Amino acid sequence: MKTLGQPNTKINNDKGFTIIEVMIVIGIFAIGILAVASMQVSAFQGNRSATLRTIAITLASERMENLISQDYGAIVSDSQAEDNFDISWTVTNDSPLPDTKTITVTTTWNDRGESRNVNLSYILAKLK
């Protein structure tokens, strides 16, 4: 029943989302997913680099321990390749003092197209 002075209004109780609202939510969700995927790739590369550095340090430490356990006169400069790593060691006689040897072990490898290396140095004294 219509009364005088009141406009003809219809109450709209439509529930749901418009297509524009759905498209905006999908766009925001897609940007979030791409950000997470990018972080995963970055984390994977960082973990791989850390693993390679750990292996390189371990190889250099093992070589250094092997060298300092040898007879003093038998320690000389040399190099070797192991898997994807090049290990070289330089022996400098009478440095920094007479009857000492400075041993420097360098491990080199490639990580994502860049050459990387770690160096370990040790001063070995000749025991008389």
C-alpha positions in Angstrom: 0.0 0.0 0.0 1.3 3.4 -1.1 1.0 6.4 1.1 1.1 10.0 -0.1 4.4 11.8 0.3 6.6 8.8 0.3 8.7 8.0 -2.8 8.5 4.7 -4.5 11.7 3.0 -3.2 12.8 -0.5 -3.5 15.2 -1.9 -0.9 18.1 -3.7 -2.7 19.5 -6.5 -0.6 21.7 -8.0 -3.4 24.6 -10.0 -1.8 27.9 -10.9 -3.5 30.8 -9.3 -5.3 30.9 -7.4 -8.5 33.2 -8.6 -11.3 35.5 -5.6 -10.7 36.0 -6.5 -7.1 36.8 -10.1 -8.0 39.4 -8.9 -10.6 41.1 -6.6 -8.1 41.4 -9.4 -5.6 42.8 -11.7 -8.2 45.3 -9.1 -9.3 46.5 -8.5 -5.7 46.7 -12.2 -5.1 48.7 -12.7 -8.3 51.2 -10.0 -7.2 51.6 -11.7 -3.8 52.2 -15.1 -5.4 54.8 -13.7 -7.7 56.6 -12.0 -4.8 56.7 -15.3 -2.9 58.0 -17.2 -5.9 60.8 -14.6 -6.4 61.8 -15.0 -2.8 61.9 -18.7 -3.1 64.3 -18.5 -6.1 66.5 -16.0 -4.2 66.6 -18.3 -1.2 67.5 -21.3 -3.3 70.4 -19.4 -4.9 71.6 -18.2 -1.5 71.5 -21.7 -0.1 73.4 -23.1 -3.1 76.1 -20.4 -2.7 76.4 -21.1 1.0 76.7 -24.8 0.3 79.5 -24.3 -2.3 81.4 -21.9 0.1 81.1 -24.5 2.9 82.5 -27.2 0.6 85.3 -24.9 -0.5 86.3 -24.1 3.1 86.2 -27.7 4.1 88.4 -28.7 1.1 90.9 -25.9 2.0 90.9 -26.9 5.7 91.5 -30.6 4.8 94.4 -29.7 2.5 95.9 -27.4 5.1 95.8 -30.1 7.8 97.3 -32.6 5.3 100.2 -30.2 4.5 101.1 -29.2 8.1 101.1 -32.9 9.1 103.9 -33.6 6.5 107.6 -33.5 7.1 108.8 -29.8 7.1 111.1 -30.3 4.1 108.5 -32.1 2.0 106.0 -29.2 2.0 106.1 -27.6 -1.5 103.7 -25.6 -3.6 101.3 -27.5 -5.8 97.7 -27.7 -7.0 94.9 -30.2 -7.7 91.4 -30.3 -9.0 88.6 -31.9 -7.0 85.0 -32.0 -8.5 84.2 -28.4 -9.4 86.9 -26.9 -7.2 90.5 -26.0 -7.9 92.8 -26.2 -4.8 96.2 -24.7 -4.9 98.7 -24.1 -2.2 101.7 -21.8 -2.1 104.6 -22.3 0.3 106.9 -19.4 1.0 110.1 -20.4 2.8 111.7 -18.3 5.6 108.6 -16.1 5.8 107.9 -14.2 8.0 110.9 -15.4 10.0 113.9 -17.7 9.3 113.0 -21.4 9.6 109.3 -20.9 9.0 107.1 -21.5 6.1 103.9 -19.5 5.2 101.4 -21.9 3.6 98.5 -20.4 1.8 95.7 -22.7 0.5 93.3 -21.2 -2.1 90.2 -23.0 -3.2 88.5 -21.6 -6.4 85.1 -22.4 -7.9 82.4 -20.9 -10.1 79.1 -19.8 -8.7 76.5 -18.5 -11.1 79.1 -17.5 -13.7 81.4 -15.7 -11.2 84.7 -17.0 -10.0 84.8 -17.3 -6.2 87.7 -18.3 -3.8 88.6 -18.8 -0.2 92.1 -18.5 1.2 93.6 -20.0 4.4 97.0 -19.1 5.6 99.2 -20.8 8.2 102.7 -20.2 9.5 104.6 -23.4 10.2 107.8 -23.3 12.2 110.6 -25.8 11.7 111.2 -27.8 14.9 114.9 -28.5 15.5 
